Amino acid sequence: MRKKKYRPWLRAFSGLFINISAAWFASSFIGTNISFPQTIFQFFALTLQIGFGIVFLLLTVRIEKELGK
């Protein structure tokens, strides 16, 4: 019963998280094409952006699995 109540919210968050994930991946790849990371700070920022993209992608997968049950 409770799952049905929150189903639209889970669907909305799933869509939001997949878009955030795509934005993180896009920012990391576009930023790399503009200027290759030359310092350790830039490399760390690039790694962090890819990490955030993966985290939001995994959140989306988990929510979609929950909706599929």
N, C-alpha and C positions, 0 to 999 in steps of 0.2 A: 504494500500500500504506500509506504513512504517513498519507495523508489519511483513510483508513477508521479508523485507530487513534484519531485525534483528533476524529472526527465527533461523538461524543456530547458532548465538551467544548465544541466550537464551538456546538452546539445549545444547551447550557446557558448559555454566555456570551451568546448571542444573546438568549435570553429574559431574562436578567438585565439586559442593557444596554437593552432596550426598556422594561423596568420602571423603570430608573433615569432614562431619558429622560422618561418620563411623569411621574415624581416631580418632576423639575426644572421641567417645564412647569407642573405643577399648583402648585408652590410659588411660581412667579413670578406666575401669574394669581390665585391666592388672596391672596398678599401684596399685590398691586396693588389688589384689591377691598377689602381691609381698610383700607389707607391708601395713598393715591396718593403716589408718590415726590416728596418736597418738597425734598430736598437733592440735590446732585450725587452724594454717596456712595450714597444710596438708589437713584438712577437707575443708577449704575454697578453696584450689586449686582443690580438687576433685569436689566440687560443681560448681566451675567455668568451669571445663572441661565438665561436664554434661550439663551445661547451654549453652556453645558454641555448643555442639552437637545438642541441641534442636533448637538453633537459625538457624544453617545451614540446619537442616531438614525442618524447617518452610519456609526458603527461597526457598528450592527446591520445596516444595509443591506449593508455590505461583507462581513460574516460570512455573511449569507444568500446573497449572490452566490457566495461561495466554496463554500458548501454545495450550491448548485445546479449547479456544474460537474461 
